[in-house]
Amino acid sequence: MFLNTGYRARGFATAVTPCSFSAQGPGRIAAAEWIRTAFHDMATGNVFQGTGGLDASLVFELGGDNVGPAFETTLTTYAPFLTSRSSMSDIIAMGIYTAVRSCGGPIVPIKTGRIDATEAGPPGVPQPQNSLFTFQNQFQRTGFDTSQMIAVTACGHTVGGVHAANFPQIVPPGSAPNDYKLMDSTTKFDEKIASEYVAGKSTDPLTVGPAQAAGKASDLRVFSADGNATISKLADPATFASTCQAMLQKMIEVVPSSTTLTDPIAAYDVKPAALQLTLQPGGSQLQFSGEIRFYAFSAQIPSQSSISAFNVVITLASGATETYNNNDQGYPMQDNVILQAPQSCVAGGKTLTVTAAVRSPATSANLVLTLKVPRSGIITPELQTQTVAMTQKSTLGPYSIVTGTYTLQSDQVQTTKFDITSGQSSDAFKSTGDLGATCGTLDGGGGGGSTSSSTSSHNSKNSYSLFVHVVVHYVSVHAHYKRLRLSRMLHRFQ
């Protein structure tokens, strides 16, 4: 959501950057399509009954009220990001944040926790030919009064346009470049949809032109519903931005009453990534590795005493330090069950073997796979879970070594996530795409090699912390850069 370029960026925003872009070529604006997708998914919700809303039921509703290729294209773009931790409905909501920001609009706070529907919802997406009374009833059903109806319509129509192929009575074929008539004079998220309407200069095809004679001038009916009072206020750029921020957030938070949303997603100043413990040959040492931003660290710690949490301390060039401790909780680590990635692989392009170390006295574990399974006639795959009992192969130090195997389909090799669970502990959300094609061996000899880290341990049943000290130097070469030298100081303390 926040990391859109550079190292570890997943490229979610690529499809809507810049705002006017579409991989499908001229006559399409992907950012507008992402905004429409969220509205159409939400529009059949019922806040009085606590049903529907933004629940990804749209994947079952293509066609009918949802005409045109925009929805299929958008859902296809979103499909690779679907996981057990990111529902399609959360991804659709995140698409609002991303599309609006790409087009220069306000920050729309994003909460997560949505649960995807398993079937189509009822009909009821607003259509251009609807009467004002019908529009008001439809929006009221989703929790929007008349003024809010006007605002969210303007916010949704500030980017994009109408396709002749979908609505030839509104945009006659050949009447607009690429048979695509824009809603206003710009291709960015701004107040022009409102200010041009108020000034009598609107080019919105749902306000002026053939739509009036066809009875499909829906924006005109909506905008004038309160005597132009709301739309006139929205002609002010600051008012438009602040109102759209609130209305779009309200729109994506129309969810079933059984859904509990989280607090808004917020960026961490320091968020360690790719954290992993790995039991070393001989069993007396654990390798602790990971990354802080784009700087990797690796150190070895005794497997008996191990680690439960760590903080990050940044030492500035001035000698001052900054400590990041995950809101005073420390960055947690568990060592009861750990993936042994060097001894795991996908052999022959299909045979998954996962090896794990399970801390005694436990001797068993399960391999839990989340598979993406195609669905006939549905754009997005279904997530299916398969559980494999892992088999104990040996013991090494304080750990039992267990393995599990599963045969993947060719299209699942890069898309499957898996957890290793033992009792209440798990090493979770691992990717088969990160595994090699050959499984290594883990023998009982050797001490796991040397390390530049200094370590000391104390036996205790209390929580401990690992401190990673990072020294920051500033270098100026036509611009300012940060160069980090990682001096690992690993220690256990009571």
TIDOPA-241325 format. One record per atom (N, C-alpha, C): x, y, z; residue in one letter. Coordinates in pm, whole numbers, plus 50000, padded with zeros to 5 digits. Atoms other than C-alpha are relative to their C-alpha. Example, Ala and Ser with C-alpha at 12.3 -4.5 7.8 and 13.67 -1.06 7.14 Angstrom:
<vexdrens>
500894988150000A;512304955050780A;500905012050000A;499184988149994S;513674989450714S;499235010950073S;
</vexdrens>
This chain:
<vexdrens>
500834988050000M;500005000050000M;500875012550000M;499154988149989F;502755024550095F;501274998749916F;498745002250070L;505795008849927L;499724996749854L;500405001750140N;505145013849557N;501164999949903N;498835000250086T;508665017649419T;501194995350082T;498775003849932G;512125004649500G;499984985850053G;499785013449947Y;513254974449696Y;498774995050075Y;501145007049939R;510504950149804R;498655005949959R;501284995050049A;507834970549624A;499294988849924A;500765010650065R;505074947349505R;499275004849875R;500534995050127G;503914970249226G;498505001549994G;501464999050003F;500284973749333F;499545012549925F;500424987350061A;500125009949212A;500415001449854A;499494998850137T;501815003148879T;498885001649897T;501105000050098A;498504997548698A;499275013349993A;500694987149999V;497255032448793V;500985011650006V;498984989649998T;500485052148758T;500575002049860T;500664988349943P;500255078148619P;498494998749996P;501465000449986C;496615086748677C;499294996749869C;500685001650128S;495725086848307S;500324986749932S;499495012250064F;497355052848238F;499004988650003F;500665013150001S;495755020148136S;500814990749912S;499285009850080A;497564989148018A;499214995749878A;500855003750114Q;494604983847784Q;500065010349888Q;499794990350106G;495595014947587G;499045011850005G;500844987950004P;493755046847481P;498534996650021P;501425001949975G;490155050947588G;499714992750129G;500195006349869R;490695034847929R;500845007750102R;499254994249888I;491775049948263I;499834990550118I;500095010549898A;492575022748515A;499615005650137A;500334994249870A;492365046048817A;498505002150013A;501464998249998A;488765054948728A;499304986650014A;500625013249994E;487965018248683E;500124993950140E;499845004949862W;489345009849029W;498975006750092W;500994992949919I;487105036649183I;498594994749971I;501325005350036R;484045024048990R;499804985950056R;500095013749949T;484814988149095T;499585000050147T;500354999449857A;484644997349463A;498565004450019A;501384995349985F;481395016549420F;499014989149960F;500945010350046H;479694988949222H;499954988250096H;500005010949903D;480774962949477D;499205003950124D;500684995149881M;479444984249764M;498515002249978M;501304993950025A;476254996049593A;498804991250029A;501145008749970T;474104965549665T;499874997150150T;500075002149855G;474724967250040G;498715005450060G;501194995549928N;471944972650292N;500375002250146N;499564997149863V;472914990450614V;498904997150102V;501105002849908F;469484984250764F;499934985050033F;499985014449979Q;469734946750721Q;501374994850039Q;498645004249966G;473494945950779G;500574990049902G;499555009550100T;474164927650453T;500725007149887T;499354995050121G;476364932150149G;500955011550028G;499024989449990G;478424962950089G;501294995849932G;498715003350060L;482104960650008L;500434986250049L;499755013949960D;482434922750020D;500494991549884D;499495007050118A;483814913549675A;498974990949935A;501035007750071S;480474898949570S;500005003349851S;499944995950141L;481164917449244L;500614989349912L;499375010350083V;483284888049128V;498964990349945V;501085008750046F;479994868849092F;498935007649922F;501084991450050E;478034898248945E;500335007049868E;499614993350124L;479804907548620L;498924998449895L;501144999550092G;477384917248346G;498815006050071G;501194994549937G;473854929048417G;500195014650035G;499824986149957D;474144960848625D;501445004749987D;498574996750002N;477934959648589N;500564997549860N;499635001950140V;478514964148217V;501405005449973V;498704995250045G;481824968848041G;501144991750054G;498845008149962P;485304953648070P;500765005250121P;499224993849893A;486494976748349A;500084991050124A;500035007949876F;485444953748634F;500834987349985F;499215012150023E;486964922448482E;501495003250000E;498604996050004T;490224940648412T;500525003050140T;499574996349865T;490394954748763T;500164987750088T;499945012049915L;489654921548935L;501154990949957L;498865007850048T;492214904148714T;501315005950051T;498804993349947T;494794930048821T;500174997250148T;499955002249855Y;493914924449186Y;500304985550039Y;499955014249964A;493924886249174A;501354995450055A;498725004749945P;497694881249230P;500245004250144P;499784995049864F;497454900649557F;499084993350102F;500925007149911L;494734878049701L;500764989450080L;499385009949912T;496034858350001T;499094997750119T;500755002449878S;494794844750330S;500045012050093S;499884988149916R;495864877950483R;499465012549931R;500554988450073S;494464901250215S;498834995349917S;501205004250071S;490874894450111S;499825008549875S;500274992350121M;489654905749770M;499275012950034M;500734987949963S;487304930349939S;500935010450064S;499014990649948D;490214945750133D;500855005849887D;499214995250113I;492164948049808I;499205010349920I;500854990250070I;489224965749640I;500005013250076I;499954987849919A;489194990449929A;501355006949984A;498684994250016M;492934995449899M;500155006449863M;499984993950132G;492375002649531G;499505014350000G;500474986149987I;490475033949635I;501145009150045I;498854992149951Y;493425046949836Y;501005002249886Y;498934999450099T;495855038949554T;499615008349878T;500454992650119A;493815052449262A;499845014950029A;500224985949965V;492835084549440V;501325007250021V;498704993649978R;496395091649553R;500775001549869R;499314999250127S;497785083949207S;499515011749917S;500604989150077C;495425110049066C;500055013450072C;499834987349930G;496405136749318G;498935003150102G;501084997849905G;493435132349550G;500434998150144G;499685000749857P;493245130649930P;500344985850045P;499715013049939I;494445102450153I;498714994450058I;501205006749948V;491545078750213V;500454989350099V;499565010149902P;492145059350538P;499434986249966P;500395013650036I;492015021850484I;500034991150123I;500095010149896K;490784997250744K;499884986449931K;500085013450057T;491034959750685T;499114991250087T;500825009449926G;489204928950806G;498764995449926G;501185004050078R;486644924650529R;500074985149965R;500105014150034I;485454889550454I;499284998849866I;500555000950136D;484764880150093D;498704992049997D;501255007450022A;481284869649987A;500274987349920A;499875012850072T;480814834649848T;498954998549890T;501015000450105E;477944843249614E;499615014349965E;500444986750045A;476364872249427A;499035006050101A;500984992949919G;474444898549617G;498765003249918G;501214996450074P;471044912349518P;500315010849896P;499814989050095P;470704935949220P;499755013350070P;500284987049940G;470534973149283G;501055010649979G;499034989650032V;473524991849138V;499295011349926V;500664988850069P;472325026949036P;500325000149850P;499864999650146Q;471755030048659Q;499635013849948Q;500214986350051P;471735061648443P;498535003749979P;501414997050030Q;468015058848360Q;499145001150125Q;500814999749878N;466895057848725N;499455013850030N;500594987349954S;464605084648865S;500755004850124S;499384994749879L;465795107449143L;499504992550123L;500555007449887F;463465089349383F;500694986550017F;499315013049994T;465085056149294T;501445001850048T;498644997349954F;468565070749333F;500045002350151F;500004996849857Q;467715084549676Q;499754987550085Q;500265012449927N;466305051249789N;501214990749997N;498855008850011Q;469325032049658Q;501155004850088Q;498904994849918F;471825054949827F;499654999550149F;500405000949860Q;469825056150150Q;500194985850052Q;499825013949961R;469935018250155R;501454997150038R;498595002149967T;473745020250165T;500525010250101T;499614991049892G;473745047550431G;500325014249960G;499704986550049F;474035079250219F;498725008249986F;501154991250018D;471575107850253D;500175007649868D;499984993350130T;470855131249959T;501275007949978T;498774992350014S;473775154550022S;501214991049982S;498895009550012Q;476135125050066Q;499954992749865Q;500165006050132M;474725109149750M;500635008949894M;499444990650096I;475625140349555I;501525000150010I;498554998949980A;479105141949708A;500724987649950A;499275012150040V;480095105549656V;499904997749850V;500105001050146T;478805106849297T;501025009249934T;499014990850055A;480925137549224A;501424994850022A;498665005349969C;483945121649395C;500334988149911C;499775011550085G;483515090249190G;500095003249854G;500034996350142H;483045108748862H;501015010849964H;499004989950033T;485945133348886T;501094994449910T;499015006550087V;488175108048707V;499264990449908V;500575009850093G;487265088348395G;498935005849911G;501014995650094G;484405089548152G;499034988849965G;501025009550044V;481705070647962V;500404994549863V;499625006850124H;482345045247685H;498794998649907H;501075001650099A;480285045447368A;499574985549989A;500345014150015A;480455007547356A;499034995350108A;500865004049889N;478705005047694N;498695007850004N;501174991349991F;476285034447669F;499885008549873F;500044992550126P;475755044347303P;498955011049997P;500984989249995Q;472695065447391Q;500545012250073Q;499384988949928I;474925086747614I;501185005549922I;498874996150084V;478055087347399V;499854992749866V;500165006650130P;477145079847036P;501344996149941P;498735004150061P;479885060046859P;500515010349900P;499384990250088G;482305083146679G;499905014250048G;500194986249954S;481355113646888S;501105004850094S;498934996349908A;484425113447115A;501264992449965A;498745007150027P;488115104447082P;500004986350067P;499955013849950N;488535066847124N;498654995450054N;501355003349953D;484755065647180D;499915000450153D;499924998949854Y;485425077047538Y;499885014750037Y;500274986149965K;483925109247674K;500305002350147K;499624997149862L;485595123347988L;498905007550074L;501014993649915M;483475135548279M;500255014950018M;499704985749990D;485305168848301D;501245002849917D;498924995650089S;488195187848145S;501374994950039S;498705004949957T;490995170448338T;499974984850018T;499895014349970T;492265135348399T;500684998250136T;499485001449864K;493085140348765K;498875001650100K;501004999349895F;491235139249094F;499925014450050F;500154986049960D;490015175049134D;498535003849998D;501374995249984E;486915196349177E;499335003949869E;500524995250127K;486375202948805K;498624994149968K;501315006050024I;483415178848791I;498905008650059I;500974991549932A;481675202649032A;500065014449950A;499874985950036S;483075236848938S;499535002849858S;500454998050137E;482415232548568E;498484998749990E;501475001349997Y;478855221248639Y;499385012950054Y;500554987949938V;478215251248866V;500155012149907V;499754988750091A;479725275148606A;499254998849869A;500725002150125G;477485261048332G;500904996049886G;499045003950104K;480535247448146K;500254984950000K;499795014449987S;480085210448215S;500054993149864S;499945009050116T;481125185147953T;499694985650042T;500355013149946D;480025156048171D;498894993749916D;501035006050086P;478135132347936P;498794995050076P;501175003549919L;475845123248225L;499255012450049L;500674987449965T;474845159748258T;499475007249877T;500384992850123V;474725174347907V;500074990549881V;499905007650123G;474335161647553G;498914989749981G;501025009950035P;472495130847422P;499344993350120P;500585006649883A;471945117047773A;498695006450043A;501244993249959Q;469255143147837Q;498814994949920Q;501105004750085A;467115132547541A;499714985350024A;500185014349976A;467675095947629A;499494997050140A;500465002149862G;466545101347989G;501054993650088G;498925006349924K;469955090748118K;501025010250054K;499134989749944A;471385123548247A;500024998750152A;500085003449857S;471905108148589S;500745009850089S;499294990349917D;474525132648717D;499205012850015D;500824988049991L;472215161648637L;498904998150104L;501065002549902R;469405145748839R;500574999650142R;499405001449866V;471715137549129V;500525013550049V;499384987549955F;473635170549141F;498965010750036F;501024989749976S;470445191349133S;498974995750104S;501005005649908A;468635170149393A;499705009050119A;500254990849889D;469035196549665D;500125014549954D;499944986550053G;468825227149442G;501425004749977G;498594997150028N;472585225449364N;500775005050122N;499334995049880A;473485233749724A;501314992450026A;498805007949970T;475955205149778T;501035001149891T;499054999650111I;477515205549434I;500685013649992I;499384986649999S;478115243149468S;501125000850103S;498945000349897K;480085237549789K;501214992149950K;498925008450048L;482115210749616L;500825006549890L;499224992850100A;483265235849356A;501275005950058A;498794995149933D;485805247549613D;500994988450012D;499045011149999P;489015226549581P;500234993750137P;499755005549867A;489645222949954A;498784992450052A;501235006849957T;486025214050027T;499824986949925T;500135012350080F;486015189049743F;500924989250054F;499035009949952A;489155171749873A;499604994350134A;500345004949866S;488055169750236S;498704992050000S;501275007350007T;484535158850148T;500204986349935T;499765012850068C;485755131949909C;500774990450089C;499295008749905Q;488145118850171Q;499014993050092Q;500995005549907A;485205114050410A;499014990849929A;501025007850069M;482735101050152M;500544986849945M;499435012450052L;485065075749993L;500354990450112L;499795008849885Q;486065062750335Q;498684993950046Q;501315005149963K;482395059750422K;499554989149903K;500425009650102M;481785041350095M;500664986450021M;499305012949989I;484455014650150I;499814993650137I;500285005849869E;483345009650511E;498554995550015E;501315006650002V;479854998350412V;500274985149986V;499675014349996V;480324961950512V;498904992650075V;500995007649924P;478184933750651P;500145002550151P;499974997349855S;477254938451018S;500854989950075S;499175010149935S;479194906751100S;501495002849985S;498604996750025T;482434922850981T;500475010750098T;499374990249911T;484674941151230T;501275004949933T;498844994250066L;487144964651067L;501075003850101L;498884996249917T;490574972251207T;500125015250009T;499624985950008D;492045006151283D;500625002649863D;499394997150130P;493325024150971P;501454995449995P;498615004050021I;496575010850830I;500895012450011I;499044989049986A;499515032850929A;501404994549973A;498645004350032A;503115031250810A;500874999850125A;498995000749895Y;505845020251050Y;501245007649954Y;498704994050034D;509025041351063D;501034989149975D;499105011250015V;510935008951107V;499174987250009V;500745012650001K;509364975951008K;500934988949949K;499145011050045P;511764946351003P;499234990249912P;500645008950096A;511034922150721A;500834987449982A;499345012750033A;511874886550615A;500724994150120A;499375005349880L;512644876850974L;499934984850001L;499975014550003Q;513704840651003Q;501074994550093Q;499045008249926L;515344817251250L;500244987349920L;499665012350072T;517164787451098T;500984991950086T;499135008749922L;518654758351295L;501224996349916L;498765002650071Q;522304753451203Q;500494985650023Q;499445013449980P;524204720651157P;500614998650139P;499545002349864G;525024705851494G;498945003050104G;501144997449914G;521914720451652G;500235009550115G;499734991349886S;523644743651899S;499775014849970S;500144986150039Q;523124775751702Q;498785001949911Q;501054995550090L;520244794051537L;500525012049923L;499724987950076Q;520844818251254Q;498775008850003Q;501084990249999F;518714849451297F;500285009949889F;499784991450115S;518324868550972S;498765008149970S;501124991550039G;516154895750828G;500505012649934G;499664987450064E;516094930350680E;499335011650075E;500564987549950I;515564965450812I;500105010049886I;500064993050128R;514444985550514R;500774991749899R;499325008350100F;516904974350246F;501384995750047F;498745004849945Y;519744964550480Y;499784986850072Y;500165013349944A;520124927950566A;500884998350123A;499155003749887F;521414913950892F;499914985050019F;499965014249971S;522404879250999S;500954997750116S;499175003049883A;523764865851326A;499604986550054A;500305012749940Q;523934833951523Q;499855001450150Q;500294999649858I;522534828451870I;499844985750051I;500125013549948P;522504798252101P;498574994849988P;501335005650020S;519594775252025S;499304996950132S;500635003049872Q;519044766752391Q;499325012250060Q;500584987849940S;518494802452511S;499175007749899S;500764994650111S;517364816352174S;499565014550020S;500454986050005I;515284848452142I;498495000450000I;501464998350002S;511764860952200S;499565013349942S;500354986850055A;511874897452088A;501275008049979A;498854991250018F;514174924951972F;499535014149974F;500224986050031N;514384962551941N;501015004349895N;499074994450096V;516094983551676V;500485013450052V;499414987649953V;518485010751788V;500845005949888V;499264993150105I;519725035451527I;500915010450064I;499024990549952T;522915054051612T;500325009849888T;499774989950101L;523175086551421L;501475004249997L;498624995450012A;526425102351301A;500405008850118A;499734991349886S;526125126751592S;500274992250128S;499875008149879G;526235098051840G;498694997950071G;501325001849939A;522595101951938A;499374987149949A;500655012550039T;520425070951927T;498495001749994T;501455000850010E;516855063851826E;499604985450014E;500415013749975T;515135032851958T;498594997749946T;501315004150052Y;512265015751778Y;499664986450062Y;500315012049921N;510494989951991N;498574995149979N;501325005350034N;507164982851820N;498985003750107N;500964994949900N;505095004752053N;500204993550136N;499605005349869D;506964992252361D;499764985150016D;500245014449992Q;506154956152275Q;501214991949954Q;498935007450063G;509404947052103G;499504993249873G;500375007650120Y;509434929851766Y;500084985250035Y;500025013649945P;508354894551859P;500604989649905P;499525011750071M;510024862451753M;499574987750079M;500275012749933Q;508994826751829Q;500964989549945Q;499035010150041D;511344797051817D;499514985750025D;500535013449974N;509014767751891N;499894991649873N;500055007050128V;508584758851524V;500555009449895V;499334991350097I;510784772351246I;500204992649868I;499755005350133L;510964766750873L;501504998449978L;498625002250044Q;514224751750753Q;500055001749848Q;500044997250143A;514334768650414A;501114993249922A;498955006850078P;517734754150310P;499704985449973P;500345014150016Q;516294719250354Q;498614998149937Q;501325000650063S;512984727450179S;500155003649852S;499864997550144C;512354728649805C;498724996449926C;501015004750093V;510004724349510V;500764992949888V;499215007950093A;511604696249313A;499174996149878A;500685004150122G;510744687948955G;498865009049960G;501034990450036G;508574718748931G;498644997250060G;501315002949943K;505804703449143K;500024993950140K;499985007149872T;506914682949447T;500545009050110T;499624991349889L;506944705149754L;500434991450119L;499525006149876T;509034693250048T;500325011250097T;499754989849898V;508984714350362V;500604993150122V;499325004949880T;511394707650649T;499935010750107T;500124990549889A;510954723650989A;500674994250124A;499465003949871A;512514722851333A;498975003450107A;501014998449896V;510124718051625V;500674998250136V;499305000549871R;511384725951974R;499384989650092R;500465010049903S;511154697652226S;499325007150117S;500335014150012P;509134684152393P;499084996549882P;500845003250115A;506894687552085A;500814992349896A;499325008150101T;507744662551813T;499234999549869T;500835000850121S;505014668251554S;499595014049955S;500454987350056A;503754695851326A;499144997149878A;500805000950122N;501364702151039N;500465010449899N;499754990950111L;502044717850702L;498635004249946L;501304994950042V;499074740050615V;500205008849877V;499834992950127L;498924751550253L;498755007849964L;501104992150056T;496764779250111T;500215000649850T;499875001750144L;496234771249744L;499035008949925L;500894992550088K;494814793349471K;499464990449895K;500655009650089V;492304772249278V;499085007549904V;500874993050097P;490734785348953P;498554995750014P;501445002749996R;486934788048943R;499415002649863R;500614998750132S;484944782848626S;499085012249993S;500844988350021G;483454815648504G;500215011250100G;499734989849898I;484884835548798I;501425005049981I;498704994050028I;487774859848751I;501044996350105I;499035002049893T;489414854749089T;500004985550046T;499945013849954P;490624821349226P;499384998550139P;500445003249864E;489294804349537E;501214996050082E;498935004449909L;491604800149835L;499544987350070L;500315012749936Q;491584764249950Q;501154995950091Q;499005004249902T;493414749850251T;500184985049998T;499655014149989Q;495184716550258Q;500964998250117Q;499155002649884T;496734702250576T;500704986649985T;499185012050013V;499564676950567V;500704997550134V;499295003749877A;500804658950879A;501474998049968A;498565001150024M;504584662550897M;500574988350080M;499425012049942T;506784632850985T;501335003350065T;498724997849933Q;509604633351239Q;501084991549935Q;498905007050065K;512914624351077K;501204997950092K;498835000949913S;515514630951347S;499865010350111S;499894989449900T;516464651951648T;501345006749984T;498764992350013L;519094679051649L;499985011050105L;500014990549891G;519974698651960G;498664999450072G;501285000149929P;516744709552132P;498794998649906P;501075000250099Y;514694703651816Y;499804986049940Y;500325011350086S;512924675751632S;499915005249857S;500034996150141I;513344677451253I;498854992449934I;501175006050061V;510084671051066V;499895004449854V;500184996650141T;509144670550698T;498584996949956T;501295002550062G;505994671850488G;500115002449851G;499944998550145T;505414668250115T;498595001849944T;501284997750068Y;502674679049875Y;500295002449853Y;499844998150144T;502274678249497T;499175011949954T;500644987850045L;501474712449354L;499664999249852L;500254997850141Q;499854721349023Q;501025010349950Q;498964991250054S;502194740248790S;499715014750027S;500344986049977D;500284772848839D;499955003650148D;500004997449856Q;500524769549219Q;501405001550057Q;498635000049949V;504314768149248V;500415013850049V;499614986449963Q;504714805949262Q;498965007250084Q;501114992749936T;501404814449430T;499564994350134T;500475006749879T;501074790949728T;500705005550125T;499474996449868K;501504802650087K;499844987950092K;500135011249907F;502104778350371F;500425004150140F;499664998449859D;502254777250749D;500494986650052D;499625012049926I;503994752350975I;499505002150142I;500614998149870T;502024747651295T;500324988350092T;499795010249898S;502744728951617S;499415005450129S;500684994749884G;500374733751907G;499505014149972G;500424986150017Q;499794771151949Q;501025008349923Q;498934992750067S;502974780651764S;499974997449849S;499935001750144S;503504786051393S;501075008949940S;499154991850087D;506014798351139D;499165001749874D;501144998550091A;503484813450903A;500295008949881A;500074991650119F;502844829050565F;501304999649920F;498835002250084K;505794814450382K;499564997649857K;500355001150141S;505904813250004S;500794988949932S;499325010450076T;506674783149787T;500905006049892T;499194993550103G;508044807549530G;501375004050049G;498704996349944D;510924815549766D;500924987950016D;499225012149979L;512114779349781L;500764996249873L;499225004650113G;514804764549561G;499474987049942G;500405012350067A;514604734049337A;500654987650061A;499295011149939T;516904712549551T;500005001750151T;499974999649855C;516574704049919C;501394996650051C;498725002749938G;519774706250122G;499854990250115G;500005009249886T;520754683950413T;500365007650126T;499694994149869L;520994692050783L;500584988950086L;499385010849924D;523524670350964D;500235004250144D;499794997449857G;524454667951327G;501375004950034G;498644995749970G;528034679651292G;500185014849980G;499664986050021G;529644713851306G;499265009150094G;500584990449908G;528834744451503G;499285011149931G;500774989950072G;527224764651229G;500815011649951G;499194989350057G;530204786151138G;500235011350097G;499654988849914S;531584818351279S;499135011949967S;500784987850021T;529964852451311T;500725011750060T;499374988049946S;531094888051370S;499245005550118S;500814995249888S;528374892551630S;500604995650131S;499645004149865S;529134891951998S;498744995750071S;501195005349936T;526714870852198T;500294996050142T;499945005549865S;526064862652558S;498614995850037S;501325005049968S;523204843252708S;499904997250148S;500315003249862H;521584837953043H;498744991650000H;501195008349993N;519184810253118N;498945006750084N;501104993849927S;515844824753220S;498714996449931S;501315002750058K;512164818253168K;499275012849965K;500634987250031N;511454855353126N;500225003549853N;499844995450137S;511164874152799S;501345006949984S;498734993850032Y;514334885852634Y;499855008749878Y;500024991750119S;515194910852368S;501324999249927S;498824999150086L;517604911952080L;500095014349951L;499824986350046F;519044945951998F;500875000149876F;499244998450123V;520164953651648V;500405014649991V;499524986250003H;522334984651647H;500435003549859H;499694995650136V;522555003451321V;500625013850007V;499334987050001V;525035031651272V;499725006749867V;500394992950121V;523845057651024V;501015011049970V;499104989450045H;526295079250829H;499355007249883H;500574992250110Y;525195107050596Y;501115004149904Y;499024996950102V;527075111850272V;499335008849896V;500584991150100S;526485140150025S;500784999049871S;499415000550132V;527195133449659V;498915004649903V;501054993950081H;524925157149462H;498614998050062H;501265002349931A;522165144649693A;500344993450132A;499765006049869H;521785130950043H;499584985449998H;500285014249991Y;521955093750096Y;500314995250141Y;499685006549873K;522005071450400K;500794987249969K;499285012650011R;524615044250430R;500024993850139R;500125006449870L;524005019750710L;501104989750016L;499085010749964R;526694999050875R;499364992450114R;500695008149900L;525124970751069L;501024994150094L;499125005949898S;527034963551388S;499104992750098S;500975007949924R;525104935451547R;500494998150142R;499745002549859M;525054934451922M;498864991850053M;501065009049963L;523044904552018L;500234995550143L;499855005049865H;522424897052380H;498664997150061H;501175003649925R;519924881652608R;500065006850135R;500004994049867F;518854899052923F;498674997250067F;501235002549924Q;516304894453200Q;499115012049995Q;
</vexdrens>
